[in-house]
Amino acid sequence: MQTNSHLSRLIHDQAKKYGDREVLIYKDFGGSVWKSYSWNQFSDMVKKVSNALLNLGVKVQENLGVFSQNSVQYLFCDFGAWGVRAVTIPFYATSSEQQIQFMISDAKIRYLFVGEQEQYDKARRIFSTCPTLERIIVFDKNVHISSLDLSSMYFDDFLKLGENYPRQTEVESLQAQASMDDIANILYTSGTTGDSKGVILTCGQYNAAMIANDKCVPVGENDRVLNFLPFTHIFEKGWKILCLTEGATLIVNTYPQEVQQSMKDTHPTCMSSVPRFWEKVYMGVQEQIEKASAPKRKLFRHAEAVGKKHNIDYVSKGKRPPLLLHMEYEFLNKTVFSLVRKELGLENAHFFPTAGATVNPKVEEFVHSIGINMIVGYGLTESLATVSCNHLGKPYTVGGVGIPIEGIDIKISEEGEVLLKGPTITPGYYNREDLTKAAFTEDGYFKTGDSGYLKNGELFLKERIKDLFKTSNGKYIAPQMIESKLLVDKYIDQIAIIADQRKFVSALIIPVYALLEEYARENKIPFENREQLCKDPKINEMMKERIDTLQQSLAHYEQIKRFTLLPHHFTIEKGELTNTLKIKRRVLNENYKKEIDAMYAE
């Protein structure tokens, strides 16, 4: 049963309900041992943060910055701030100094919470350029704070300001005055073009989102939910709060690169993720199958076909599978697929929300076929995550993004743009009336920038309108769709389609270097470095054959005619990726102008 309290009181109300039951499982920064907090302990830490903030002089609706990886301290700060009606502004742990300087100045932040040494060092370097910034509070006690730095303190020392709840009467008075109109977060979207803009999210939006998601997302108090995406990401932030309203246990994964080990350690039942995670799972399983003996390979391919027929051809369409098919599937599920899930740490898999980019249909079918319930959805920061999603146990269409949640009114414009109205939609952008006005239609619908259509109650997306490319021959190209088709190849790590105002489609490709090197050694292809490897004609011919196979279903004008293998990854540091790892196409066009021009040379 959901407890949908105001955010200022949620953790304390849940502590009254669940008491000493475990709620948070975590590791210390840099630690190797899993630890835990009960609901009562969680409530205690939140109260200490609320009291400490008042002792620092934090005012109602004051903006506080949080610049950290996922951690329990992050959660304490969020709920502690909401407990005194303050606003938290999350920064991605990978944000640059320029980005955090802009956000701190734009939001007039006085107090900034940071995670580890990297975040502390960046914050210190920009401290003098941010007139409003007064104090840095450091989560990780292993961070070295300069002896000359009198403006920073450790989180443990900060908590001492709230010991024994010296301002609790005032805290409770503020909670009694808390309003659904209070701003809870300002989330600065990194964006693939232009400056960051702060999306305003209110307590009322969260309240409406929790009620709507409760009716279609069956997470409950018996679920163990692994937090993989950054808490800065609205998908993870909204999902995490939903799970807490339902009494679920959160497993906080601090370092994204450790997620697969965390899965094996903690055996989660649920986890939100982006499609790229499942693409890598798909490629990993396929690679293992390719290396298996012929009988095992044949068995798995047969099991995969049965799983697809059972779960996609019948179950996804709301049809009852024939008895013999169902019996065979149940046998293979227990003997073959259970081994795959166990290898992933998903023996107790319940369901797995997935959004944030296009899901390759082949990957979606595979995940369902091996008995993992992928719940595909669609949302934006401005809609407080979920706009639509598949519903567990109900028919769904592979390639769609589900049924709109309750309260969301979707309209498709004459140009095909998805427009939204409802209680979860942002009131606008912080300090940017111009952007706010431009983001809404005259009748109050939010412009998503995504093209799509509704069919039989389900939403289907086409492409980001501004991302559509038009070739010099007048043909429209959807780059993300092409990229998603190719990212399932085990040799492709990153890809950027080039086509806008060009004669044909080309691509910049970052290969999986380890696999490419292994292929070269097996095929006696000499190389001394990555540059030589990426230029080798035999390597390029092998990649061309794989690309041609994957793009057979594309129209002729959509197919990649030329490509360049690059010896270095696209990076956030070079401005080529956003903090959510989306491609900044304008920057790539600038950084790789020479390579791109070479592909179009006659």
Salt bridges, closest charged atoms under 4 A:
ASP28 OD2 - LYS35 NZ 2.46
ASP44 OD2 - LYS48 NZ 3.57
GLU62 OE2 - ARG110 NE 2.76
ASP78 OD2 - LYS237 NZ 2.89
ASP78 OD2 - LYS240 NZ 3.26
GLU97 OE2 - ARG125 NE 2.61
GLU118 OE2 - LYS122 NZ 3.22
GLU134 OE2 - ARG110 NH1 3.60
ASP149 OD1 - ARG124 NH1 3.22
ASP157 OD1 - LYS160 NZ 3.44
GLU170 OE1 - ARG167 NH2 2.95
ASP182 OD2 - ARG85 NE 2.79
ASP223 OD1 - HIS350 ND1 2.95
GLU279 OE1 - ARG276 NH1 3.00
GLU287 OE2 - LYS291 NZ 3.36
GLU290 OE1 - LYS490 NZ 3.13
GLU304 OE1 - ARG301 NH1 3.02
ASP313 OD1 - LYS308 NZ 3.97
GLU328 OE2 - HIS302 NE2 2.70
GLU343 OE2 - LYS264 NZ 3.89
GLU347 OE1 - HIS267 ND1 2.98
GLU406 OE2 - LYS215 NZ 2.51
ASP434 OD2 - ARG432 NH2 2.92
ASP443 OD2 - LYS411 NZ 2.78
ASP450 OD1 - ARG464 NH1 3.23
GLU483 OE2 - ARG585 NH1 2.85
ASP489 OD2 - ARG546 NE 2.74
ASP493 OD1 - ARG276 NH2 3.54
ASP493 OD2 - HIS569 NE2 2.92
GLU531 OE2 - HIS568 NE2 3.29
ASP548 OD2 - LYS544 NZ 2.84
GLU576 OE2 - LYS574 NZ 3.79
GLU590 OE2 - ARG586 NH1 3.30
ASP597 OD1 - ARG502 NH2 3.61
ASP597 OD2 - LYS593 NZ 2.74
GLU602 OE2 - LYS503 NZ 2.18
